[in-house]
Amino acid sequence: MPISERLGGHLKRAEQALAAAKYAALRPADLTVPQYAALLYLEENPGISAAALARACGVTPPTMTTVLKNLQEQGLIERTPHEWHKNILETRLTAKGEQVMAAADARAVRVERGLAAEFSDEERETLIALLARCVAYLESPQPG
């Protein structure tokens, strides 16, 4: 199968280009894309565990541990023991984390809006539906 016909390569190039654009946009906020993703999910899910956050961000638990360590060292998050499950640390944004997140999110949203502007409303809806089909197929059990 020629490379030009392999959908995986096209998807990967699009993902890499998006990541590069977001890295560039987030650089002034002194955040990486994984750090930004963690802050984004923490903003919507205060108290989420590191394991759940890793799943939400699509990274491994050891990677998330490193991300959280760096965010904590920057004073952007705080981690406290869960009220009932003392082995689980709840993670929340600090006031500084909320400020950094707001600035970083504005930059990331500009990237997203710029990308979205390349398509008509109908094309965006079609693209979202097509990508959802890709995910559904790839996450379904495949014959050996």
Backbone as JSON Lines, residues from 0, in Angstrom:
{"i":0,"aa":"M","n":[0.86,-1.18,0.0],"ca":[0.0,0.0,0.0],"c":[0.9,1.24,0.0]}
{"i":1,"aa":"P","n":[0.74,2.14,-0.96],"ca":[1.58,3.34,-0.99],"c":[1.34,4.22,0.23]}
{"i":2,"aa":"I","n":[2.39,4.89,0.66],"ca":[2.32,5.75,1.84],"c":[1.23,6.81,1.67]}
{"i":3,"aa":"S","n":[1.1,7.35,0.49],"ca":[0.12,8.42,0.25],"c":[-1.32,7.96,0.49]}
{"i":4,"aa":"E","n":[-1.56,6.64,0.45],"ca":[-2.91,6.11,0.67],"c":[-3.15,5.67,2.1]}
{"i":5,"aa":"R","n":[-2.14,5.73,2.94],"ca":[-2.27,5.26,4.33],"c":[-2.85,6.38,5.19]}
{"i":6,"aa":"L","n":[-4.06,6.17,5.66],"ca":[-4.73,7.19,6.47],"c":[-3.97,7.49,7.76]}
{"i":7,"aa":"G","n":[-3.34,6.48,8.33],"ca":[-2.61,6.68,9.58],"c":[-1.53,7.74,9.45]}
{"i":8,"aa":"G","n":[-0.84,7.76,8.33],"ca":[0.19,8.77,8.11],"c":[-0.38,10.18,8.04]}
{"i":9,"aa":"H","n":[-1.52,10.32,7.39],"ca":[-2.17,11.63,7.29],"c":[-2.66,12.09,8.67]}
{"i":10,"aa":"L","n":[-3.24,11.16,9.42],"ca":[-3.7,11.49,10.78],"c":[-2.52,11.9,11.67]}
{"i":11,"aa":"K","n":[-1.43,11.17,11.55],"ca":[-0.25,11.46,12.38],"c":[0.33,12.82,12.03]}
{"i":12,"aa":"R","n":[0.43,13.14,10.75],"ca":[0.98,14.45,10.35],"c":[0.09,15.58,10.85]}
{"i":13,"aa":"A","n":[-1.22,15.4,10.79],"ca":[-2.15,16.42,11.29],"c":[-1.99,16.59,12.8]}
{"i":14,"aa":"E","n":[-1.87,15.45,13.51],"ca":[-1.68,15.51,14.96],"c":[-0.36,16.21,15.31]}
{"i":15,"aa":"Q","n":[0.7,15.89,14.59],"ca":[2.0,16.51,14.86],"c":[1.98,18.0,14.55]}
{"i":16,"aa":"A","n":[1.33,18.39,13.48],"ca":[1.24,19.81,13.15],"c":[0.45,20.58,14.2]}
{"i":17,"aa":"L","n":[-0.64,19.97,14.68],"ca":[-1.44,20.6,15.74],"c":[-0.62,20.73,17.02]}
{"i":18,"aa":"A","n":[0.08,19.66,17.39],"ca":[0.91,19.71,18.59],"c":[2.0,20.78,18.48]}
{"i":19,"aa":"A","n":[2.63,20.88,17.32],"ca":[3.68,21.89,17.12],"c":[3.1,23.3,17.24]}
{"i":20,"aa":"A","n":[1.93,23.52,16.67],"ca":[1.29,24.84,16.76],"c":[0.93,25.17,18.2]}
{"i":21,"aa":"K","n":[0.45,24.16,18.94],"ca":[0.1,24.41,20.34],"c":[1.35,24.61,21.2]}
{"i":22,"aa":"Y","n":[2.4,23.84,20.95],"ca":[3.65,24.05,21.69],"c":[4.13,25.48,21.51]}
{"i":23,"aa":"A","n":[4.09,25.97,20.26],"ca":[4.52,27.34,19.99],"c":[3.62,28.35,20.69]}
{"i":24,"aa":"A","n":[2.33,28.1,20.68],"ca":[1.38,29.02,21.32],"c":[1.53,29.03,22.84]}
{"i":25,"aa":"L","n":[1.89,27.88,23.42],"ca":[1.97,27.77,24.87],"c":[3.33,28.16,25.44]}
{"i":26,"aa":"R","n":[4.32,28.27,24.57],"ca":[5.69,28.59,25.03],"c":[5.73,29.84,25.9]}
{"i":27,"aa":"P","n":[5.04,30.95,25.52],"ca":[5.09,32.15,26.37],"c":[4.48,31.93,27.77]}
{"i":28,"aa":"A","n":[3.6,30.94,27.91],"ca":[3.02,30.62,29.21],"c":[3.91,29.66,29.99]}
{"i":29,"aa":"D","n":[5.03,29.26,29.38],"ca":[5.98,28.33,30.0],"c":[5.32,26.99,30.33]}
{"i":30,"aa":"L","n":[4.48,26.53,29.4],"ca":[3.8,25.24,29.56],"c":[4.06,24.37,28.34]}
{"i":31,"aa":"T","n":[4.11,23.06,28.56],"ca":[4.12,22.1,27.47],"c":[2.67,21.72,27.16]}
{"i":32,"aa":"V","n":[2.46,21.06,26.03],"ca":[1.11,20.63,25.69],"c":[0.57,19.64,26.73]}
{"i":33,"aa":"P","n":[1.36,18.65,27.21],"ca":[0.83,17.77,28.25],"c":[0.5,18.52,29.56]}
{"i":34,"aa":"Q","n":[1.29,19.51,29.91],"ca":[0.99,20.3,31.12],"c":[-0.3,21.09,30.92]}
{"i":35,"aa":"Y","n":[-0.44,21.68,29.75],"ca":[-1.67,22.43,29.44],"c":[-2.88,21.49,29.5]}
{"i":36,"aa":"A","n":[-2.75,20.32,28.89],"ca":[-3.87,19.35,28.9],"c":[-4.25,18.99,30.32]}
{"i":37,"aa":"A","n":[-3.25,18.77,31.17],"ca":[-3.54,18.43,32.57],"c":[-4.28,19.58,33.25]}
{"i":38,"aa":"L","n":[-3.82,20.81,33.05],"ca":[-4.49,21.97,33.66],"c":[-5.92,22.11,33.13]}
{"i":39,"aa":"L","n":[-6.11,21.86,31.84],"ca":[-7.43,21.96,31.23],"c":[-8.4,20.97,31.88]}
{"i":40,"aa":"Y","n":[-7.97,19.72,32.04],"ca":[-8.84,18.72,32.66],"c":[-9.02,19.0,34.15]}
{"i":41,"aa":"L","n":[-7.99,19.5,34.82],"ca":[-8.11,19.83,36.25],"c":[-9.09,20.98,36.47]}
{"i":42,"aa":"E","n":[-9.1,21.91,35.54],"ca":[-10.02,23.04,35.66],"c":[-11.47,22.55,35.65]}
{"i":43,"aa":"E","n":[-11.75,21.58,34.8],"ca":[-13.11,21.06,34.69],"c":[-13.41,19.94,35.69]}
{"i":44,"aa":"N","n":[-12.36,19.33,36.27],"ca":[-12.54,18.2,37.18],"c":[-11.67,18.36,38.42]}
{"i":45,"aa":"P","n":[-11.91,19.39,39.23],"ca":[-11.06,19.57,40.42],"c":[-11.11,18.34,41.32]}
{"i":46,"aa":"G","n":[-9.95,17.95,41.83],"ca":[-9.88,16.8,42.73],"c":[-9.64,15.48,42.02]}
{"i":47,"aa":"I","n":[-9.58,15.48,40.71],"ca":[-9.38,14.25,39.95],"c":[-8.06,13.59,40.36]}
{"i":48,"aa":"S","n":[-8.04,12.28,40.36],"ca":[-6.82,11.55,40.72],"c":[-5.83,11.58,39.56]}
{"i":49,"aa":"A","n":[-4.58,11.32,39.87],"ca":[-3.54,11.31,38.84],"c":[-3.82,10.22,37.79]}
{"i":50,"aa":"A","n":[-4.3,9.07,38.24],"ca":[-4.59,7.97,37.31],"c":[-5.7,8.36,36.34]}
{"i":51,"aa":"A","n":[-6.76,8.97,36.86],"ca":[-7.87,9.39,36.0],"c":[-7.42,10.51,35.07]}
{"i":52,"aa":"L","n":[-6.58,11.39,35.57],"ca":[-6.06,12.48,34.75],"c":[-5.18,11.95,33.62]}
{"i":53,"aa":"A","n":[-4.36,10.94,33.91],"ca":[-3.52,10.32,32.88],"c":[-4.4,9.73,31.78]}
{"i":54,"aa":"R","n":[-5.47,9.03,32.16],"ca":[-6.38,8.45,31.16],"c":[-7.03,9.56,30.33]}
{"i":55,"aa":"A","n":[-7.47,10.62,30.96],"ca":[-8.14,11.72,30.26],"c":[-7.19,12.4,29.27]}
{"i":56,"aa":"C","n":[-5.93,12.53,29.65],"ca":[-4.94,13.21,28.81],"c":[-4.26,12.29,27.81]}
{"i":57,"aa":"G","n":[-4.52,10.99,27.91],"ca":[-3.94,10.03,26.98],"c":[-2.45,9.82,27.17]}
{"i":58,"aa":"V","n":[-2.01,9.87,28.41],"ca":[-0.6,9.61,28.71],"c":[-0.52,8.49,29.75]}
{"i":59,"aa":"T","n":[0.68,7.95,29.94],"ca":[0.86,6.9,30.92],"c":[0.88,7.5,32.32]}
{"i":60,"aa":"P","n":[0.56,6.7,33.34],"ca":[0.64,7.21,34.71],"c":[2.02,7.75,35.08]}
{"i":61,"aa":"P","n":[3.14,7.09,34.69],"ca":[4.45,7.69,35.02],"c":[4.66,9.06,34.37]}
{"i":62,"aa":"T","n":[4.18,9.21,33.14],"ca":[4.29,10.51,32.47],"c":[3.48,11.55,33.23]}
{"i":63,"aa":"M","n":[2.27,11.19,33.64],"ca":[1.43,12.13,34.38],"c":[2.07,12.49,35.71]}
{"i":64,"aa":"T","n":[2.73,11.54,36.35],"ca":[3.43,11.83,37.61],"c":[4.47,12.93,37.39]}
{"i":65,"aa":"T","n":[5.2,12.82,36.31],"ca":[6.22,13.84,35.98],"c":[5.56,15.18,35.67]}
{"i":66,"aa":"V","n":[4.49,15.17,34.89],"ca":[3.77,16.4,34.56],"c":[3.28,17.09,35.83]}
{"i":67,"aa":"L","n":[2.67,16.31,36.72],"ca":[2.13,16.88,37.96],"c":[3.24,17.4,38.87]}
{"i":68,"aa":"K","n":[4.35,16.69,38.92],"ca":[5.49,17.14,39.72],"c":[5.96,18.51,39.24]}
{"i":69,"aa":"N","n":[6.1,18.66,37.92],"ca":[6.53,19.93,37.35],"c":[5.51,21.04,37.6]}
{"i":70,"aa":"L","n":[4.24,20.74,37.46],"ca":[3.21,21.75,37.71],"c":[3.19,22.17,39.18]}
{"i":71,"aa":"Q","n":[3.41,21.2,40.06],"ca":[3.43,21.5,41.49],"c":[4.65,22.37,41.83]}
{"i":72,"aa":"E","n":[5.79,22.05,41.23],"ca":[7.0,22.85,41.47],"c":[6.83,24.29,40.98]}
{"i":73,"aa":"Q","n":[6.01,24.49,39.95],"ca":[5.74,25.83,39.43],"c":[4.67,26.55,40.24]}
{"i":74,"aa":"G","n":[4.07,25.84,41.21],"ca":[3.02,26.45,42.03],"c":[1.68,26.56,41.34]}
{"i":75,"aa":"L","n":[1.46,25.73,40.32],"ca":[0.23,25.8,39.54],"c":[-0.86,24.85,40.04]}
{"i":76,"aa":"I","n":[-0.45,23.83,40.78],"ca":[-1.42,22.87,41.34],"c":[-1.05,22.57,42.78]}
{"i":77,"aa":"E","n":[-2.04,22.04,43.5],"ca":[-1.79,21.52,44.84],"c":[-2.38,20.13,44.91]}
{"i":78,"aa":"R","n":[-1.72,19.28,45.69],"ca":[-2.18,17.89,45.82],"c":[-2.36,17.6,47.3]}
{"i":79,"aa":"T","n":[-3.55,17.13,47.65],"ca":[-3.87,16.84,49.05],"c":[-4.49,15.45,49.16]}
{"i":80,"aa":"P","n":[-4.3,14.79,50.3],"ca":[-4.9,13.46,50.47],"c":[-6.43,13.52,50.39]}
{"i":81,"aa":"H","n":[-7.01,12.52,49.77],"ca":[-8.46,12.39,49.68],"c":[-9.03,12.23,51.08]}
{"i":82,"aa":"E","n":[-10.2,12.76,51.29],"ca":[-10.83,12.73,52.62],"c":[-10.99,11.3,53.16]}
{"i":83,"aa":"W","n":[-11.39,10.35,52.29],"ca":[-11.63,8.98,52.76],"c":[-10.54,8.02,52.33]}
{"i":84,"aa":"H","n":[-9.97,8.23,51.16],"ca":[-8.96,7.33,50.63],"c":[-7.59,8.01,50.75]}
{"i":85,"aa":"K","n":[-6.94,7.8,51.85],"ca":[-5.7,8.53,52.15],"c":[-4.56,8.24,51.17]}
{"i":86,"aa":"N","n":[-4.64,7.13,50.43],"ca":[-3.59,6.81,49.45],"c":[-3.78,7.55,48.12]}
{"i":87,"aa":"I","n":[-4.94,8.2,47.96],"ca":[-5.23,8.92,46.74],"c":[-5.03,10.42,47.0]}
{"i":88,"aa":"L","n":[-4.27,11.05,46.11],"ca":[-4.08,12.49,46.21],"c":[-5.04,13.19,45.25]}
{"i":89,"aa":"E","n":[-5.77,14.15,45.78],"ca":[-6.63,14.97,44.94],"c":[-5.8,16.14,44.42]}
{"i":90,"aa":"T","n":[-6.0,16.49,43.19],"ca":[-5.23,17.55,42.56],"c":[-6.14,18.69,42.15]}
{"i":91,"aa":"R","n":[-5.73,19.9,42.49],"ca":[-6.51,21.09,42.15],"c":[-5.59,22.2,41.68]}
{"i":92,"aa":"L","n":[-6.14,23.1,40.87],"ca":[-5.4,24.28,40.46],"c":[-5.26,25.24,41.64]}
{"i":93,"aa":"T","n":[-4.12,25.9,41.71],"ca":[-3.95,26.99,42.67],"c":[-4.46,28.27,42.0]}
{"i":94,"aa":"A","n":[-4.49,29.36,42.73],"ca":[-4.88,30.64,42.14],"c":[-3.92,30.99,41.0]}
{"i":95,"aa":"K","n":[-2.63,30.77,41.21],"ca":[-1.65,31.01,40.15],"c":[-1.92,30.1,38.96]}
{"i":96,"aa":"G","n":[-2.26,28.84,39.24],"ca":[-2.58,27.88,38.18],"c":[-3.78,28.33,37.36]}
{"i":97,"aa":"E","n":[-4.79,28.9,38.02],"ca":[-5.96,29.4,37.31],"c":[-5.58,30.55,36.38]}
{"i":98,"aa":"Q","n":[-4.69,31.44,36.84],"ca":[-4.26,32.57,36.02],"c":[-3.46,32.09,34.82]}
{"i":99,"aa":"V","n":[-2.51,31.19,35.06],"ca":[-1.69,30.67,33.97],"c":[-2.56,29.91,32.98]}
{"i":100,"aa":"M","n":[-3.51,29.13,33.5],"ca":[-4.41,28.36,32.64],"c":[-5.24,29.29,31.76]}
{"i":101,"aa":"A","n":[-5.75,30.37,32.32],"ca":[-6.57,31.3,31.53],"c":[-5.76,31.89,30.38]}
{"i":102,"aa":"A","n":[-4.53,32.3,30.66],"ca":[-3.68,32.88,29.61],"c":[-3.31,31.83,28.57]}
{"i":103,"aa":"A","n":[-2.95,30.63,29.02],"ca":[-2.57,29.56,28.1],"c":[-3.76,29.12,27.26]}
{"i":104,"aa":"D","n":[-4.92,29.03,27.88],"ca":[-6.1,28.58,27.16],"c":[-6.48,29.58,26.06]}
{"i":105,"aa":"A","n":[-6.34,30.85,26.33],"ca":[-6.64,31.85,25.31],"c":[-5.74,31.63,24.09]}
{"i":106,"aa":"R","n":[-4.49,31.29,24.32],"ca":[-3.54,31.05,23.23],"c":[-3.9,29.76,22.49]}
{"i":107,"aa":"A","n":[-4.22,28.7,23.22],"ca":[-4.58,27.42,22.6],"c":[-5.89,27.54,21.81]}
{"i":108,"aa":"V","n":[-6.82,28.31,22.34],"ca":[-8.1,28.5,21.64],"c":[-7.88,29.24,20.33]}
{"i":109,"aa":"R","n":[-6.93,30.16,20.28],"ca":[-6.63,30.85,19.01],"c":[-6.18,29.84,17.95]}
{"i":110,"aa":"V","n":[-5.36,28.86,18.37],"ca":[-4.93,27.82,17.43],"c":[-6.14,27.03,16.95]}
{"i":111,"aa":"E","n":[-6.99,26.62,17.9],"ca":[-8.18,25.83,17.55],"c":[-9.12,26.61,16.63]}
{"i":112,"aa":"R","n":[-9.33,27.88,16.94],"ca":[-10.23,28.7,16.11],"c":[-9.64,28.92,14.71]}
{"i":113,"aa":"G","n":[-8.33,29.11,14.64],"ca":[-7.69,29.26,13.34],"c":[-7.85,28.02,12.49]}
{"i":114,"aa":"L","n":[-7.67,26.86,13.12],"ca":[-7.85,25.6,12.41],"c":[-9.3,25.44,11.97]}
{"i":115,"aa":"A","n":[-10.22,25.72,12.86],"ca":[-11.65,25.58,12.54],"c":[-12.06,26.5,11.4]}
{"i":116,"aa":"A","n":[-11.43,27.68,11.32],"ca":[-11.77,28.65,10.27],"c":[-11.39,28.17,8.88]}
{"i":117,"aa":"E","n":[-10.54,27.15,8.8],"ca":[-10.16,26.6,7.5],"c":[-11.28,25.78,6.86]}
{"i":118,"aa":"F","n":[-12.33,25.53,7.62],"ca":[-13.43,24.68,7.15],"c":[-14.75,25.42,7.27]}
{"i":119,"aa":"S","n":[-15.68,25.08,6.39],"ca":[-17.05,25.59,6.54],"c":[-17.69,24.84,7.72]}
{"i":120,"aa":"D","n":[-18.83,25.33,8.17],"ca":[-19.54,24.65,9.27],"c":[-19.82,23.19,8.89]}
{"i":121,"aa":"E","n":[-20.28,22.99,7.67],"ca":[-20.61,21.64,7.21],"c":[-19.36,20.76,7.15]}
{"i":122,"aa":"E","n":[-18.25,21.32,6.66],"ca":[-17.0,20.55,6.59],"c":[-16.51,20.17,7.99]}
{"i":123,"aa":"R","n":[-16.63,21.1,8.94],"ca":[-16.21,20.79,10.32],"c":[-17.03,19.65,10.88]}
{"i":124,"aa":"E","n":[-18.33,19.72,10.7],"ca":[-19.21,18.65,11.2],"c":[-18.85,17.32,10.55]}
{"i":125,"aa":"T","n":[-18.59,17.34,9.25],"ca":[-18.22,16.12,8.53],"c":[-16.88,15.59,9.04]}
{"i":126,"aa":"L","n":[-15.9,16.48,9.22],"ca":[-14.59,16.06,9.72],"c":[-14.71,15.42,11.1]}
{"i":127,"aa":"I","n":[-15.47,16.04,11.98],"ca":[-15.67,15.5,13.33],"c":[-16.31,14.12,13.26]}
{"i":128,"aa":"A","n":[-17.31,13.97,12.39],"ca":[-17.98,12.67,12.24],"c":[-17.02,11.63,11.66]}
{"i":129,"aa":"L","n":[-16.21,12.01,10.69],"ca":[-15.26,11.08,10.09],"c":[-14.19,10.65,11.11]}
{"i":130,"aa":"L","n":[-13.69,11.6,11.88],"ca":[-12.7,11.25,12.92],"c":[-13.32,10.35,13.98]}
{"i":131,"aa":"A","n":[-14.57,10.59,14.33],"ca":[-15.27,9.72,15.29],"c":[-15.38,8.3,14.75]}
{"i":132,"aa":"R","n":[-15.63,8.17,13.45],"ca":[-15.67,6.84,12.83],"c":[-14.31,6.18,12.89]}
{"i":133,"aa":"C","n":[-13.24,6.94,12.66],"ca":[-11.89,6.39,12.77],"c":[-11.67,5.83,14.17]}
{"i":134,"aa":"V","n":[-12.01,6.62,15.17],"ca":[-11.83,6.19,16.56],"c":[-12.66,4.95,16.85]}
{"i":135,"aa":"A","n":[-13.92,4.96,16.44],"ca":[-14.8,3.82,16.7],"c":[-14.23,2.55,16.09]}
{"i":136,"aa":"Y","n":[-13.76,2.64,14.85],"ca":[-13.18,1.46,14.2],"c":[-11.92,1.0,14.93]}
{"i":137,"aa":"L","n":[-11.04,1.93,15.21],"ca":[-9.74,1.57,15.81],"c":[-9.87,1.07,17.25]}
{"i":138,"aa":"E","n":[-10.93,1.47,17.94],"ca":[-11.14,1.01,19.31],"c":[-11.98,-0.27,19.37]}
{"i":139,"aa":"S","n":[-12.53,-0.71,18.25],"ca":[-13.32,-1.94,18.24],"c":[-12.38,-3.15,18.12]}
{"i":140,"aa":"P","n":[-12.83,-4.29,18.62],"ca":[-11.99,-5.5,18.49],"c":[-11.74,-5.81,17.01]}
{"i":141,"aa":"Q","n":[-10.48,-6.05,16.67],"ca":[-10.11,-6.35,15.28],"c":[-9.77,-7.83,15.17]}
{"i":142,"aa":"P","n":[-10.15,-8.43,14.05],"ca":[-9.76,-9.83,13.85],"c":[-8.24,-9.94,13.72]}
{"i":143,"aa":"G","n":[-7.67,-11.0,14.27],"ca":[-6.23,-11.24,14.28],"c":[-5.67,-11.3,12.94]}
